[in-house]
Amino acid sequence: MKNKKTKKQNTNKIFLIYLLLPFLSFSIFNIIHAETTKISGNEKTVISLPTIVCGQCVTKIEKALNEVDGVSDYKVDLDNKNVTITYDNSVTSLEKLENAITKAGYDANDKKADNEAYDRLPGCCKAK
């Protein structure tokens, strides 16, 4: 009698495991997928560059953006005085991007250029 009861309990446990397995797998997948999405969150932004005036300005801004971790792409538009940046928002932020540009000597959106960096710019790069 004891052997029959144990066998039935084992069968019930196995049945329960098979019943719950798909739900557990789905939950684990969602947790992993959510973390992956969080880690690789590409975002695109446009930053106004009202003080750029020449090709050297473009080069200096590109150099500053190259040094920011998480930036995957950018395009400086001299004619429209802005830069379009694609970046990983889990690594960097709009504020960090703006700060990199201001530290290079240029205004970025409503943030003013670092005075010392601006003073080091070549004459052609200084806004009139």
C-alpha positions in Angstrom: 0.0 0.0 0.0 2.8 2.4 0.9 4.6 1.7 -2.4 1.4 2.5 -4.4 0.9 5.8 -2.5 4.5 6.8 -3.1 4.3 6.0 -6.8 1.1 8.1 -7.2 2.8 11.0 -5.3 5.8 10.8 -7.7 3.5 10.7 -10.7 1.6 13.8 -9.4 4.9 15.7 -8.9 6.1 14.9 -12.4 2.7 15.9 -13.8 2.9 19.2 -11.8 6.5 19.9 -13.1 5.4 19.3 -16.7 2.4 21.5 -16.2 4.4 24.4 -14.7 7.5 24.2 -17.0 6.0 26.3 -19.8 5.0 29.0 -17.4 8.4 29.1 -15.8 10.2 29.1 -19.1 8.0 32.0 -20.3 8.7 34.0 -17.1 12.4 33.5 -17.3 12.4 34.5 -21.0 10.6 37.7 -20.1 13.0 38.6 -17.4 16.0 38.0 -19.6 14.4 39.9 -22.5 13.5 42.9 -20.3 17.1 43.2 -19.1 18.4 43.0 -22.6 16.1 45.7 -23.8 17.0 47.9 -20.8 20.7 47.4 -21.5 20.6 48.2 -25.2 18.3 51.2 -25.4 19.2 53.2 -28.5 17.8 56.7 -28.6 18.1 59.5 -31.2 18.3 63.2 -30.4 19.0 66.4 -32.1 21.0 69.0 -30.3 21.0 72.7 -31.5 24.5 74.1 -32.1 23.9 77.9 -32.5 27.5 78.9 -32.3 29.1 76.6 -35.0 30.4 78.5 -38.0 32.9 76.4 -40.0 34.3 73.0 -40.8 36.7 73.1 -37.9 33.8 73.5 -35.6 32.3 70.4 -37.0 35.5 68.5 -36.6 35.9 69.6 -32.9 32.3 68.6 -32.1 32.8 65.2 -33.8 36.0 64.7 -31.8 34.1 65.5 -28.5 31.3 63.1 -29.4 33.8 60.3 -30.2 35.0 60.4 -26.6 31.5 59.9 -25.2 30.8 56.2 -24.3 27.5 55.0 -25.8 27.5 57.2 -28.9 27.0 55.0 -31.9 26.4 57.5 -34.7 26.2 61.3 -35.2 25.8 63.7 -38.1 26.8 67.4 -37.6 24.8 69.7 -39.9 26.6 73.0 -40.3 23.9 74.6 -42.5 21.1 73.9 -39.9 23.5 74.3 -36.9 22.6 71.0 -35.2 23.8 67.5 -34.6 21.7 64.3 -34.8 23.1 61.7 -32.4 22.2 58.0 -31.8 23.3 56.8 -28.5 22.7 54.0 -25.9 20.6 55.7 -23.1 21.7 53.1 -20.6 25.3 54.3 -21.0 25.0 58.0 -21.6 22.4 60.8 -21.5 21.4 64.0 -23.3 23.0 66.0 -20.5 26.4 64.2 -21.0 26.2 64.8 -24.7 25.5 68.5 -24.2 28.3 68.7 -21.6 30.8 67.1 -24.1 29.9 69.8 -26.7 30.1 72.7 -24.2 33.5 71.4 -22.9 34.6 71.6 -26.6 33.7 75.3 -26.6 30.3 75.4 -28.2 26.8 76.1 -27.1 24.5 73.0 -27.0 20.8 73.6 -26.9 20.3 76.0 -24.0 23.7 75.3 -22.3 26.5 77.8 -22.9 30.0 76.9 -24.0 32.7 76.5 -21.4 34.5 79.9 -21.3 38.0 78.5 -21.2 37.3 76.0 -24.1 35.7 78.8 -26.1 38.8 81.0 -25.6 41.0 78.2 -27.0 39.0 77.9 -30.2 40.6 79.3 -33.4 39.4 82.7 -34.5 37.3 81.3 -37.3 35.3 79.2 -34.8 34.3 82.0 -32.5 30.7 83.2 -33.1 30.5 86.7 -34.2 
